[in-house]
Amino acid sequence: MIKHLDISDNDLRQKIRKKEISFGGNRKLNIYGTLQCKSGKRMKRENRVFFASEEEAVKKGFRPCGHCMKTAYKKWIYSTTK
């Protein structure tokens, strides 16, 4: 997990191009989603974190975004209501 405040914009773009970063998240809400998500683009920089994979985000205790990851979100909701 990389905090947005700990990485320069240039380094961030390079990591995204190299596929070293594939998902973004909100560290206060513990939600992760795609880098193209409109909800993710609106969050404050100090709350934004980045992940190399979906598995990394889940291991860190983040849940899928209900907007950009509807299928994963529905699976997560179903697993938490059992």
C-alpha positions in Angstrom: 0.0 0.0 0.0 1.3 3.4 -1.0 -0.1 6.6 0.4 -0.6 9.3 -2.2 1.2 11.8 0.0 4.3 9.6 0.0 4.7 9.5 -3.8 5.4 12.1 -6.4 2.9 12.5 -9.3 5.6 11.5 -11.8 6.5 8.3 -9.8 2.8 7.5 -9.5 2.2 7.8 -13.3 5.2 5.6 -14.0 4.0 2.9 -11.5 0.6 3.0 -13.2 2.1 2.7 -16.7 4.2 -0.3 -15.5 1.1 -1.9 -13.9 2.8 -1.7 -10.4 -0.4 0.1 -9.2 -3.8 -1.2 -10.3 -6.2 0.0 -7.6 -6.8 3.0 -5.5 -8.5 3.3 -2.1 -9.7 5.6 0.7 -7.7 4.8 3.9 -10.3 6.4 6.2 -13.3 4.5 4.7 -11.3 1.3 3.9 -12.8 1.2 0.4 -10.8 0.3 -2.8 -11.7 0.5 -6.4 -10.5 1.0 -10.0 -8.3 3.9 -10.8 -11.0 5.2 -13.2 -13.7 5.4 -10.5 -15.4 8.8 -10.2 -15.8 8.4 -6.5 -12.1 7.7 -6.1 -11.1 10.7 -8.2 -13.1 13.0 -5.8 -11.5 11.9 -2.6 -8.9 14.0 -0.7 -5.3 13.3 -1.6 -4.4 12.7 2.1 -7.0 9.9 2.2 -5.9 8.2 -1.1 -3.8 5.0 -1.1 -2.8 2.7 -4.0 -2.5 -1.0 -4.3 -0.7 -3.3 -6.7 -3.5 -5.8 -6.7 -7.0 -6.5 -5.4 -5.6 -9.2 -3.1 -3.4 -6.6 -1.4 -6.3 -4.3 -0.8 -8.4 -7.1 0.7 -5.4 -8.3 2.9 -5.2 -4.7 4.3 -8.9 -4.9 5.3 -10.4 -2.8 2.5 -13.8 -3.6 0.8 -14.7 -3.2 -2.8 -16.3 0.1 -4.1 -20.0 -0.2 -4.7 -19.8 2.1 -7.8 -17.0 0.7 -9.9 -16.8 -2.9 -8.6 -20.4 -3.9 -8.3 -19.9 -7.6 -8.7 -17.1 -7.8 -6.1 -19.1 -5.5 -3.8 -22.2 -7.8 -4.0 -20.0 -10.8 -3.2 -18.6 -8.8 -0.2 -22.0 -7.8 1.0 -23.2 -11.4 0.7 -20.2 -12.8 2.7 -20.7 -10.2 5.5 -24.4 -10.9 6.0 -24.0 -14.7 6.5 
